Amino acid sequence: MTAAVEVEAPQILDGLSAEDYHADKTSISSSGLRALLNPGCPAQFKYDRDHPQAPKKEFDLGHAAHLLVLGEGPELEVIDFPDWRKKDAQIQRGEAYLAGKIPLLAKDYDMVQAMAEQIRQHPHAGPLFTAAGFAERSIYWTDAATGVRCRVRPDWMIPAPELTWIVDYKTTTDANPDACSKAIESYSYHQQGALYIDGVQAAGLAPEGARFVFVFQSKKAPYLVTVRELADQDQDIGRARNERALGIYRDCEQTGIWPDWTGTVPTIPQLGMPTWATIRQFEEYIGE
């Protein structure tokens, strides 16, 4: 079965491992939809899906912080060394990975504990994560317009009779609101927000509507936190981007053709500088 063939009812799965969730090829996630659009392309998306990479070690801190904040995720293994240079430290780290655990140096464990405490003390983030809710629930549904099976896995979801809150926790090198704004554009997080809202509503978990909130936290002491709701206009843009990506995905699945950035063209296209650079240099060197 492929994602674009058979229509299924929405599913809500508790306890599905992150590995099984990400390995599913019968549906597409937010990260997949984002990868189909520029600067990505269908050809790269398909290769990456068929050749999954091992989790990057630089994500360990973020995963550990998620565990302490959300209460869900792989077990932590504290390695009592100052760094990873010694052979014994590397051996223990490898054993932890083999056991499905996240290895952390003692100083890094202290750091993620301090990050989690900062979240708990924050006037907006604290109440969000202490409210009754669900962590990393896997939600599947079929997009009505394309027949594509979609999936989302919100970090934290607070269902309520009047409004459902979807909370996404992101650790970052800079939690300044301007940097967070740039991250939304750079990583197309507005697509993520729109898809999560649509998925939660399609699954019947938000009868009165849903709101999507980012919780950005710096990985630099004092681990400052920025909480922001996704802007309505950006949510609309994200949903439009998702609609285009879903159409691309449907067509690729049906035809078996996964084009690169250029696709099939009769002649070699032209390429120039970014528009702003062309205008600036034209004015400086050619224009009167």
Rosetta blueprint (number, residue, H / E / L):
1 M L
2 T L
3 A L
4 A L
5 V L
6 E L
7 V L
8 E L
9 A L
10 P L
11 Q E
12 I E
13 L E
14 D L
15 G L
16 L L
17 S L
18 A H
19 E H
20 D H
21 Y H
22 H H
23 A H
24 D L
25 K L
26 T L
27 S L
28 I E
29 S L
30 S H
31 S H
32 G H
33 L H
34 R H
35 A H
36 L H
37 L L
38 N L
39 P L
40 G L
41 C L
42 P H
43 A H
44 Q H
45 F H
46 K H
47 Y H
48 D H
49 R H
50 D H
51 H L
52 P L
53 Q L
54 A L
55 P L
56 K L
57 K H
58 E H
59 F H
60 D H
61 L H
62 G H
63 H H
64 A H
65 A H
66 H H
67 L H
68 L H
69 V H
70 L H
71 G L
72 E L
73 G L
74 P L
75 E L
76 L E
77 E E
78 V E
79 I E
80 D L
81 F L
82 P L
83 D L
84 W L
85 R L
86 K L
87 K H
88 D H
89 A H
90 Q H
91 I H
92 Q H
93 R H
94 G H
95 E H
96 A H
97 Y H
98 L H
99 A L
100 G L
101 K L
102 I E
103 P E
104 L E
105 L E
106 A H
107 K H
108 D H
109 Y H
110 D H
111 M H
112 V H
113 Q H
114 A H
115 M H
116 A H
117 E H
118 Q H
119 I H
120 R H
121 Q H
122 H L
123 P L
124 H L
125 A H
126 G H
127 P H
128 L H
129 F H
130 T H
131 A L
132 A L
133 G L
134 F E
135 A E
136 E L
137 R L
138 S E
139 I E
140 Y E
141 W E
142 T E
143 D L
144 A L
145 A L
146 T L
147 G L
148 V L
149 R E
150 C E
151 R E
152 V E
153 R L
154 P L
155 D L
156 W E
157 M E
158 I E
159 P L
160 A L
161 P L
162 E L
163 L L
164 T E
165 W E
166 I E
167 V E
168 D E
169 Y E
170 K E
171 T E
172 T E
173 T L
174 D L
175 A L
176 N L
177 P H
178 D H
179 A H
180 C H
181 S H
182 K H
183 A H
184 I H
185 E H
186 S H
187 Y H
188 S L
189 Y H
190 H H
191 Q H
192 Q H
193 G H
194 A H
195 L H
196 Y H
197 I H
198 D H
199 G H
200 V H
201 Q H
202 A H
203 A L
204 G L
205 L L
206 A L
207 P L
208 E L
209 G L
210 A E
211 R E
212 F E
213 V E
214 F E
215 V E
216 F E
217 Q E
218 S E
219 K L
220 K L
221 A L
222 P L
223 Y L
224 L L
225 V E
226 T E
227 V E
228 R E
229 E E
230 L L
231 A L
232 D H
233 Q H
234 D H
235 Q H
236 D H
237 I H
238 G H
239 R H
240 A H
241 R H
242 N H
243 E H
244 R H
245 A H
246 L H
247 G H
248 I H
249 Y H
250 R H
251 D H
252 C H
253 E H
254 Q H
255 T H
256 G L
257 I L
258 W L
259 P L
260 D L
261 W L
262 T L
263 G L
264 T L
265 V L
266 P L
267 T L
268 I L
269 P L
270 Q L
271 L L
272 G L
273 M L
274 P L
275 T H
276 W H
277 A H
278 T H
279 I H
280 R H
281 Q H
282 F H
283 E H
284 E H
285 Y H
286 I L
287 G L
288 E L
